[in-house]
Amino acid sequence: MATTQIETVSTGADKAKLAAAVVLAVGAIVAFYLLSKQGGVVQWIALLVGLAAAVGVFASSENGKQLIAFGRDSWREVKKVVWPTRKEAVQMTAYVFGFVVIMSIFLWLTDKTLEWVFFDLILGWRK
C-alpha cells in the first residue's frame, strides 16, 4: 500500500494571518522612513517592534509552525553530524591540494605534448 502525504489546506484565518504579517512588515519599513525626523532611536525601535510583531503573527500561522518545525528538525540533524577532527581536516585538505597540483602538471604536459605534435610535427608551423 502506497503512503500518501496529507497536506493541510490553508484556512481563511491562516491566510488572514499571513496577510497581517505582510502588512505589519511593510508598515514597519514605512514607519522607519516616516519617523526620520524623530531620530534614529525611534526609527529603529519602530522598525524592530513592527518586524517582531510580523514574525509573531507569521509564527502563529500554519506556515510559520511548519517553518519552525523544519528548523527544529534541521537542527536535530545537524547535531547528528560527525565532524572531522582538526588532523583529519588538515590531511584531507593536503590531499586535495596535492591532487590539484598533480592534475595541473598532467594537464600542462598533455597540452604541451599536443601542441608539439600538431604544430611542430603535423603542420610544421614552428620551424
Secondary structure, DSSP 4 states (H G I P E B T S, - for coil): ----PPPPPPPHHHHHHHHHHHHHHHHHHHHHHHTGGG-HHHHHHHHHHHHHHHHHHHHTSHHHHHHHHHHHHHHHHHHH--PPPHHHHHHHHHHHHHHHHHHHHHHHHHHHHHHIIIIIIIS-TT-
